[in-house]
């Protein structure tokens, strides 16, 4: 007899209400199977999603979504939520062009109440929603689901501080899996560990809270017991009010995050509070898939893989690997070299560095703002700090780069990974703003390598031959096409091809590969073109702009935002050099949704075929 799949019967959250405990366990298994199957095909966030299946089921059993609002912090754990809110049939399209987003998206479903993608924002957003409900006299619940890793970000505490003293009806669920992406670090990780090992006190506290459900006498008895509970806690268990209670929250937990019955009991208890409540649940990242349980760091965000073996379907050396190797080689020779990461040691290629030079490796947690100012402090004392960070997360530290580093002309190095289009993670993760952002600041130099050798050269330039803030930006993945005759250079710019041609193409970074392919094809068509490759994009080399101004026609192709980008600045430099020719700028405009990077570039006119068409038919 064929197995009957429960998942095929779940079309909306209310379909969960009448399931038995046995059916919920079966449904949990089916959801995990669906998630593993999907991520194996499309890539994505696996371990974090597997860890919250029971929690997601409990949330949708207790609350009435979309009337009640759930804000998922970061949102990388929302796959089960999407499956249960009418998107199961589309889940196979997640992270693909025109498919479901890998993160919550309001335009996708009314069950997604807030778009997320970056860490530590959920409490602030949920408080805003809760306050709005109160002002509009809506009796709905607002729930923020935040991981313990996100509590290493300062914005979470701003939210806790404001929410705790607000008195508003708000439920914060702390999903404690002892990890963010890499192992959690810092005082908060140690603090949560201490909370987890007080079972005697927590059992007593849970029993007191259950009295609230007793009709008529429950609440009066509970109020009377509160003083006894506090006295018992202080006298017998030596535990004063925990941090969350001191913020103004009623603390419930910790609870087993994989026990749906226990979770429902806890969430129902939280519903009876009309003020801020924090429910602490403990989950296992990667739950239910052996390989992800054993290695949750590797399976946090992963490319397509083989379900049976857990091995990636393809693997090749990337820019992050080269960066990590260069850092180790440099640190071996120079004890001033320090490496900083914001909970991204694996993603940024610093795993080996963290083991070989542990005394000079700093994982500051998900705290990019702190990382930059911390680096600035190191720099004042003669150290050479290198902060490795994804482009999309560097945005969070704009003020610190300007105020704490650039204005003081301190020498820190920013290794900007995932610069440019990143593809399937979508608009919240596209690394297309860093060049425009950094171009506004004084005492900042930005290098843009187009290959592994140049990354090595420019890192050395950034570390030893550049004053102030030195940034090296490089894309996700491997090296693109480079002509056989091309020789890498650490000079600020390079002219290639026919310098007597009427047409000049200017570019930098990964886009150089597309321009080279285009120019080779144009040459075969009898169209002579010169290339200006910018190795330093900020400040724009004056001599390069002066020479470029002599060309009748100039094209600038940029894998970055048009507004405020390097192409706009280069156009201005041309004018200051007396340029009277025709200037054409092709760059990215608007919000860039998820799709393969090649598709994004093609649609934006930045692939080599589009470049050929633009120049040949001008």
Buried (B, 14 or more C-beta within 10 A) or exposed (E): EEEEEBBEEBEEBEBBEEBEEEEBBBBBBBBBBBBBEBBBBBBBBBBBBBBBBBBBBBBBBBBEBBEBBBBBBBBBBBBBBBBBBBBBEEBBBBBBBEBBBBBBBEEBBEBBBBBBBBBBBBBBBBBBBBBEBBEEEEEBBBBBBBBBBBBBBBBBBEBBEBBBEBEBBBBBBBBBBBBBBBBBBBEBBEBBEEBBEBEEBBEBBBEBBEBBEEEEEBBEBBEEBEEEBEEBBEEEBEBEEBBBBEBBBBBBBBBBBBBBEBBBBBBBBBBEBEBBBBBBBBBBBBBBBEBBBEEBBBBBBBBEBEBEEBEBEEEEEBBBBBBBBBBBBBBEEEEBBBBBBBBBBBBBBBBBBBEEBEEBBBBBBBBBBBBBBBBBBBBEEEBBBBBBBBBBBBBBBBEBBBBBBBEBEBBBBBBBBBBBBBBBBBBBBBBBBBBBBBBEBEBBBBBBBBBBBBBBBBBBBBBEEBEBBBBBBBBBBEBBBBEEEBEBEBEBBBBBBBEEBEBBBBBBBBBBBBBBBBBBBBEEEEBEBBBBBBBBBBBBBEEBBBBBBEBEBBBBBBBBBBEBBBBBBBBEBBEEBEBEBEBBBBBBEEEBBBBBBEBBBBBBBBBBEBBBEBBBEE
